[in-house]
């Protein structure tokens, strides 16, 4: 009996356009509003008001800390790719040498068989060889030929051939790029810029905390205006004053410093949200499995399910995850903690798990453990003395000056934890961090969550949640 198509519109052997759209597969488009567009005085990386602003030759502005961390992360990634490429070249060279050795061995075998060709050959009488001397199908020659053909066969769909599929690592580019314009960018090509703030009377009339103006015409700078910066001194002017005075005089109107015409760099415009002004008002992204499905989330879900099924119910796993945080549960090694939802996992040398901010590499959390014969954290001695020795002798580098501020001890499910705050100061550089240490399962666990010293005041309370959330649980057999 026929059925209505509307009741069975999802049982086809292939996905329809509507099903793909509902799953979030393919190119996803979204119209951006004014709240999603960066103003002219915001950093292209953190999207916050500029602090110690730097500008690239294409007019993209960044906070000094943001762009330095970005370029440093790119250099580390380039170094890693170069090492992988060199290892691949070394492996290919070894394989080529091995092929030459095998080829020479085959040539020697062929030469040996040719020299001994006159020696009488004794054949069996079973009739496995015809009158012309051809080998049968079960001969050693045919079998070896088939084995060689199977080894060289490019049948990637066979399970036996799948593990042997090689991945080529191309030689990476050694140039760092601008994260906004994707053009080549070097640290020495960045130059500082300086906005001229309006007077207190002008700010009070407009009811804003901070606003900027053109040093020449005194007009307030807005997202709709075209701005020009002088790369030699960093002063920012509106486009009208630049065309009217700067191009002709070849000298800055604020500091009278001379420059060449190539030193006039147009700044990237801010956004208004109107299609007539903004060019990029549509965000696009291609998704394979939908907008919210990633391998890491599947892995975390699997780990959480395993922990729920195998481990005893305790506060380490039963607590509700706060807003803007995610939970990481390692049932195999017996620990769990929270981390900010926007952070991404990465490999940290010598640690079991780690997550970091996608823009600021110093904002990260990492967990590691080492075997120990002690059974409780109190076995290390007095808390003050043990923590001071730990920070001074383990965490601090020779050129860093450590400082410990706060120490706390807490007990959860019969297990003791020490959580403390410390700073590591170096010339022109500083790191602040929380650390939580505990002993259980024959292991000494350490969680460290860090951030740049300049951002610590804004992030301290949020990162304290991460440090306090660390818990260990008994391992199951």
N, C-alpha and C positions, 0 to 999 in steps of 0.2 A: 504494500500500500504506500503510495507516495507521501512524503513528509514535506512540511513547509521549509523553504530554504532559509528563512530567517531564524529557524530553530537550529540549523546545522551549518551556520555560516563560518565556522572556525574549524572544520574537520577536514580541510583540504590538505593535500600532500605538500603544499608550499604556502608561504606567508603571503597574504594579500597586502596591498598598500596600506589599508586601514590598520591591519594588525601590526605592521612594522611601525607605523606612526604611534600607536598606543604603547608599544614596547620601548619607544625612544631610540629606535635603530636608524642609522643614517645621519644625514646632515640636519642638525637641529638649529632653528633660527629663533631669535627673540629680539623684539624691538626694545632698544634701550631708552630709558628716560633720563631726565636731568640728573637724578641722584646717582646714576651709574656712570656719569662722565666726569672726568677729572677737571678741576679748575686749573687756571694757568699757574697758580702759585703752589701747586701740590706736587709731591714726588711721584714719578712714574712707576716706582716700585712699591712703596708703602701706601701711596695715595693719601698721605697726610701732609699737613703744611710743611713747607721746606724748612729743614734745619741744616745750617752750613751748606747752602745750595751750591751744586756744581752743574755745569752745562756741557753737553757734548757739541761737536761742530755742526750737528744737524738741528740744534735747538731743543733737545730733550733735557729736562731738568730732573735732578736727583738730589736726595740727601747725601751728604758725604759718606756717612756710615753705610747707607744702603748700597751705593754703587761700588764702594770698596769691597764690601762683602760679596757682592755679585761677581765682580771681576776675579776675586780670590777663589770663589767656588768654580768659576769657569776654568781657571788655571789648574786647579786640582783635577777637574774632570779631563782636561786635555792631557795632563800627565798620566792619568790612569789609562786613557785610550792609547797613548803612545806606548806605554808598557805592554798593553795587550797586543798592539800591532807588532812590536819587536819580538814578543814571544811567538806570535804566529809566523813571522819570517824565520825565526830560528827553527821552529818545527818543520816548516816547509823545506828548509835547507837540509835538515837531517833526513827527511823522507826522500829527498832527491839523491842524497848520498847512498841511502839504503837501496834505492832503485838501481843505481849504477853498480853497486856490489852484486845485486841479484843478476843484472844483465851480464856482468863479467862471468859469473858462475855458470849461466846458461851457455855462454860462448865456449867456456872450457868443456862443458858436457858435450856440446855439439862437436867440438874438435876431437874429444876423446872417442866418441862414437864413430867419427869418420876414420880415425886412425885404426880402429879395431874392426872396420867393416869387413876385412878379408877373413876374419876368424869364423869357422863354421858355426852355424847356429843350429841348435837342436830344437825341433818343434814337437809338440805333442801330436798324437795320432787321433785325437778326438775330432778333428775336422773343423776346428775353430778358425782355421785360416784357409782361404780359397786358393785356387791355383795361381792367381796373380800376386799372392803375397800380401793382400790387404788385411788389415786387422779387423776383427769382429767388433760388434757394438759394445761388448763388455771388456774390451782391451784397456790396458793401463793408459795408453795414449789418448783415447777418446774420453776416458774418465777425467784425466787431468785437464783436458781441453774444456770439458763442461764445468769443472770446478773453477778454472780461470775465468770463463765466461760469466759464471754466477758472481764472482768477486767483482767484476767490472760492470755488472749490469746496473743501470740507473733506474731500477724499479723502486722509486721512493715510496710507493704505496704498500710494499711488502713490509711486514713487521721486522723481518730480519735485516732489512736495509735501512730502516728508519734511524736506529741509533748511530749509524755511520755517516749520516748527513752532516757535512762540514759547514761551519758558519764562517764566512769570510769577514775579516775586520779590515775595513779600508783605512788607509792612512789618514788620520784626522788633521784638520786644519789647526795650526798653532796660533791662530789669531783669536783674540777675544772680541766679542761683538756687543753692540749696544742692545740691551734687553728690550728697548722700545722700537727702534728703527731697524734692527737686525743688520746694521752696517758694521764694518770693522771699527773697533774702538780701543784705543790705548789709554793707559792712565795719564800719560803726559799730555794727551790731547784735551783732557778736561780742564775747564777753567772756572774759577768762582764767579758768581754773579751777585749783584747787590741791588735790591729793590729800595726805592725811596719811600719811607713811610709818611703818611699824611700827619698833619699837626693834630694835637689833642682836641682843638676846637672842631676841626672837620670830622674827627671820629665821633665826638659826642653828638654832633648834629645828625649823623647817619645812624648812630646807635650800634656801631660795630667795634670790636676790640682791636682789630688790625686791618688796615687797608693801605694800599700803595697808590702812588701817583707818579706821573711823568715829571722828572726834574725840570723840564723846559716849560711846558704849557700848564703844569700843575693840575691837569685833568686826572680824575680817578681811573685807575687801570681796572678794566673789567674783562670778562671772558669773551666779549664780542670784539674787542680791540685787537689789532695786529701789533705785536711788540717786537722790538729790536734790541739786542744786547751788544755792547761793545766788548769784544773778547779780551782786549788789552787791559781794560780797567774794571769791567764787569757791571757798569751802570746800564740800567734798562730804560728805554725811551719808547714812546708810542711811534707808530709807523709814520705819521704825518710830520712830526718833528725830525725824524730821521731823514726823510726825503727832502725836507725843506732846509735843514741846517747841517746835519752831520755829513751828508754826502758831499756837500759843497765845501765845508770848512775843514774836513778831515781832522777834526779835533773834538774831544768829548766836551759837551756843554757843561758838565758838572765839575770835572777836574782838569780840563784843558789839556789832557794828555793826547798827543797826536797818534793817529792810527792810519792804516790803509783801508781801502774799500772792502777788501776781503775779510777784514776784522768785524764787519757788521753781520751778525748772525741773527736771522729771524727766529724768535721763540715759538714753540708750539702753542697753538691757541687753546684756550679753555673751551669747555662745552656749555651749550645753552639748552640742549634738548630739542631744538627746532631743526627740521630737516633742511630748511633753506640755508642754515649756517653751518651745521655739522655734517661731515662727510661719513663718519662711521657711526651710524645709529642702529646697526643691526649686528648682533653677535651671532657667530656661526661656530659650530663644533660638530665633528663627526664622531658618532658613538657606534661601537660594534655590538655591545650587549645592553645598551640602554644607558640613561644618564646617571644612574646611581649604582651600577654594578661594577665593581673592580675586583681584581684578584685578591687584594689585601683585605677587602671587606669580607669576601668569602672565606678567607683563611681565618680571620678573626671570629667570624660566625661559627666556623667549625671548631675552633679552639674553645669558644664559649660553650658550645653544646657539649663538647667532651668534658669540660670542667663540671658542668651541671650534672652530667650523668655519672661521673666517676668519683668526684670529690665530695666530701661531706659538706653539708650546708653550713656556711659560716659567713661572717661579715665580710670576708675577703671576696666573696662571689655574690652574696645575696643583696648587697646594697644597691640602691637605685643610682644610675649614672646621672650626675648633674647636667644641667643644660650647658651646651657649648663644650662638652667634654665627651671623650670616648673611652671605653674600657679595653685594656689589653690584658688577656688572661693566658698564661703559659702553664697549662696543666702538667706538661711533662717535667718542667723544672720547679713547679710549685710556687709561683708568685704571680701577683697581679698589681696593676696600678692604673690610674687615669692619666690622660694626656689631652691637650687642646684639640678640638675637633678638626681644625684646619691644618694641623701638622701632618707630615708624611713620613713613612718609615724609610730608613736608610741603613746602610751597613757601617757600623762603627767598630774599628779594629779592636779586638780583644773583649768585646761586649756581646751579650746574648741578644739584646733587643735595643732599638733606638728609634726615636722619632724627632723630627726637627721642623721648624718653620720653613716654608718654601722660599721665603725671601731673605730671612736672616739666619745664617748658618749657626751663629752662636746661640740662638734660642733653641735648645734641644734638651731632650731627656734620654738617658741611657742607663741600662741595668747590666751589671755583670756579677759574677760570683766565682769564688775560688774554694777549694776544699779546705776544711779545718777540722781539728779534733775537739774544738770547744763546742759547748752545747748551748750557751747563752751569751748575749752581747755583754753582760755584766762580767763575764770571765776575763774581759780585756783589762779590767781595773777600774779605777775611778773615772767617771764620764768626762770630767773636765780635762784630766791629764791625757786620756786616751784620744780624745778628739783633737786636742792641740798637737799631739804627736802625729796623728794621721794627716792633718792639714799641712803641717810644716814639712814632714818627711816624705809624704806620698803625693799629695795633690799639687803642691807648689813646685814650680820649676826653679832652677838656680837663680834666674834673673827676676823672680817674682817675690813680692812681699805679701805674705798671707795675714789675714785678720779674721778672727772668729767673733761673731756678734751674739748669737743666740743659740742656746742648746736646750732641747726638750727631750724628755723620756716619756713614752707612752706604752701601755700594755693592751694588746688586743688578742683575745682567745688564748691567753696564757703565754704569749710571745712578746718579748720586749723589743722596742725600737728606739733608736736614737736619731733625732732629726736636728740639724744645726744649719746655720747660715754663715757663709764666709765670703771673703773677697780675696782676689789675687791681683795685686797691683804690679805693673811693669811700666817702664818708661814709655809714655804715650799710649798706654793700653791698659784696660782693666776688665775683669770678669767677675760677676757676682753669681752666687749659686746657693741652692739648698741641697743638702745631702741627707739621705736616710740609710742607716746601716742596721742590719739584723743578722742573727745566726739561727739556722735551723736546717734540718735534713743533712747535717754534716757539711754545710756550706756557709760561707761568709758572703752575704748579699750586700750589694751597694747600688743605690739609686742616686743619680746626680742630675739635677735640672739646672741649666745655666742660662744666662742672658748677658748682653753687653751692659757694662756698668751704667752707661748713660740712659738705658731704657729700664733699668731695674726698678726705679720708683713707680713706673706705670705697670710693670708686670709682676711685681713682688707678690701681691695677694693672690693672683691667678696661679703663679707657679708654686705657691705654698700649698695649694690644694693638691697639686701633683705629688709633692713630697709627702704630705700627710696620708695620701691614698695608698701608699705602698704597703702591701701585706704579703706574708708568706703562708703557705699551707702545707700540711703533711703530705708527703708523696705516697701514692698508693702502690702496692706491689704489682 
